[in-house]
Amino acid sequence: MYSLKFFISLAIFAFTIILVIKRPFKLGIGYSALIGAFATIFLGIAGLSQIIEVWNIVWNATFTFVAIIILSLIYDEVGFFEYSAIKIAELAHGSGIKLFIFMILLGSVVSAFFANDGAVLVLTPIVYSMLRRTGADEKTFLAFIMAIGFISDTASMPFTISNLVNIIMSSYFRIDFLRYMERMIIPDLISVAASLCVLLLVYRRNIPKALTANFASMETDVIKDRAIVRSAIPTLIALVVVYSITGLMDIPVAFIAVPAVALLLIVVSFRKTINTRKIIREAPWQIVLFSLGMYIIIVGMGNAGLILIISNLLQAIQGFPEPFSLLFSGYLFAFLASIMNNLPAVMLGNLSIQAGPNLHILAYANAIANDIGPKFTPIGSLATLLWIYTLDRKKGLKISYGYYMKVGFVLAFPVLTLSLLGLWIAYLI
């Protein structure tokens, strides 16, 4: 029999998610989560002492994520991403299918190094602008835009920095950068390949044989600071190497990412080629408050009995033979992500599997499911909601929730299944 606190905690969570989605009075997502957290503490579902405990869990993830997004905004402003996209478009030599494939591959690389939100944030307007130059029709726009939105999430698993979900999971279970990458590189490669295949299968008829435009004439216009653009690849390589080394020393990723990005921001500000104040304003500071507030709400739901329910389900699933137990566990995590947003879902998953069997492989399955599972519904991730809203209001390209869910499930389910099987293979090797 469930207690009154259990239903109150669910009501608080549901109310918070509604605030996050609807944003009444343009309320920030962080403030929405803090309202829910305050209600959770005020009603005695979570204690004040747990605020410090929660902060110790989320600070590394949130500040690392903010730093990575600022990094992506810097390189976007100096023209790095648009220049890269133009070069890739030239390689396509006017072929629509080649351009579609190359843009998906570019999206997978950007997502890996600049996080899923960074990828969809910078690539969507670039792809939209390039397609306008080709005179593409609405169906072609839809195919390319959906592809960028999809690959930004499904390819966001190779590194801890590729998705806030990954950072939260690895921080919670103290998995260092190198060990995480070792386990997730195979699932990520499989996910990218599977994503490419399903996107081509679904949208092949929407892609014209030829998409021609004079992209070469755009090159000189897009680069605002050639020196900073040239620094992008060496900087990324250096950061990955340092993340790997310091991870072995149990140094939080934020201790590297934040100072490195701050230094780059200072250098760029002295060069006065881009507006650094705009970048700081556009950084996702609300994510810091959102992570803290939402985790307090999840802890409260756990105290009220939800974690026990999820843990019991996971233990029952472990009775199936492998790889089915892994697949069904992943489907459970993905379902939670699709109905409650992936950030609270990965937090709930972490707490639910902590005391269960197969802890390590389930931790990775939780990350994969919360990277890909949000594609089932528009509310699965905050980035998707913002992406759909921006396309409608600023680009005039409307993607209805009904269409998104219909296509999202068809695209995401096979990719999720194959990625989880990739994780199982990675553990067998």
C-alpha positions, 0 to 999 in steps of 0.5 A, a space after each residue: 500500500 502506497 503512502 500519502 507521501 508517495 502520491 504527494 511526491 508524484 504530484 510535486 514532480 508532475 507539477 514541476 515538469 508542467 512548469 518546465 514545459 509550459 514556462 508560465 510567465 517565462 519562468 526559467 527551468 531552474 526556478 521551476 525545479 527549485 519551486 518543486 524542491 522547496 515543496 519537497 522539503 517543506 512537506 517533509 518528503 526530503 530533508 534539508 540535510 540532503 541539499 548538501 548531499 545532492 549538491 555533492 552529486 550534481 556540481 561536477 556534472 552541471 558546471 562541466 556541462 555549462 563549460 562545454 556549452 560555452 566552448 561550443 558557443 565560442 567556436 560557433 561565434 568565430 565560425 568554426 562549425 559553419 566553416 566545417 559544414 561548408 567544407 563538408 558540403 563541398 565534399 558532397 559535390 552537389 549530391 543530396 544523399 552525400 550531403 545528408 550522410 556527411 551532415 549526420 556524421 558531422 553532427 555525431 562528431 560535434 555531439 561527441 565533443 560539444 555535447 548534444 545540446 551544443 550540437 543541436 544548438 549550433 548545427 540546426 541554424 547552419 543546416 537551415 541556412 545552407 539548405 536555403 541556398 540550395 532552394 530545397 523544399 519543405 520535405 528536404 528541410 524536414 529530413 535534414 533538420 530531423 536528422 540533426 536533431 536525432 543524431 545530436 542525441 543518439 551520438 552523445 555517448 562516447 565521452 562523459 562530456 558528450 551529454 549531461 546524462 553521461 556526466 551525472 551517471 559517471 560522477 555518481 558511480 565515480 567512473 573516470 573519463 577513460 574507463 567510461 570511454 572504453 565501455 561506450 565507444 562500441 555502443 556509440 559507433 553502433 548507434 551512429 551507424 544505426 542512426 544513419 541507416 534508419 534516417 536514410 530509410 525513413 527520409 530517403 524519398 525526401 532527399 533530392 538527388 542534387 542539392 547545389 549551391 556556391 558554398 565556396 563563396 561563403 567561406 570568407 564570410 563565416 570566419 570571424 577569428 581565423 586563429 581561434 578557428 585553427 585552435 579548435 581541433 588541437 584544443 579538443 585533442 588536448 582536453 580529451 587527453 587531459 580528461 583521460 589522465 586526470 580521470 585516473 587521478 580521480 580529479 573531477 572533469 569540471 576542474 579541467 573543463 571550467 578553467 580551460 574554457 574560462 581561459 579561452 573565453 579570456 583570450 577571445 575577449 582580448 581579441 575583441 572579434 566576437 561578443 563574449 558578453 553575449 556568450 556568457 548571457 546565453 550559457 545554460 546557467 539555469 541548468 545548475 539550478 535545474 539539476 539541484 532542484 530536480 535531484 532533490 525532488 527525485 530523492 524525495 520520490 525515492 524516500 517515498 518509495 519510487 526507488 524501491 518500485 524501480 529496483 524491484 522491477 530491475 531485479 525481476 528483469 535480471 531473471 531473464 537470460 542475457 542479453 534480454 535482461 540488459 535490453 529490458 532494463 534499457 527499455 525501462 530506463 528509456 521509458 522513464 526518460 520519455 515520460 519524465 525527461 531524461 535528467 530526472 530519469 537518469 537520476 532516478 535510474 542511478 538511485 534505483 540500480 545502486 544496490 541491485 545486481 549487475 550495477 556496472 553494466 546497468 549504469 552504462 545502460 542507464 546512460 545509453 537509454 537516457 541518451 536515446 530514450 528521450 527521442 520517443 517523445 518531445 518532452 524527453 529532453 529540454 533540448 528537444 522542446 527548445 529545438 521544436 519551439 525555435 524551429 516554429 517561431 524563428 524558422 517557420 518549420 513546424 514539427 507537431 508533437 504527434 509527428 515527432 512521436 510517430 517518427 521518433 519511436 520508429 527511429 529511436 527504438 532500433 537504435 536503442 536496441 542495437 546500442 544496448 547490444 553493443 554495450 553487451 558485446 563491449 562487456 564480452 570483449 
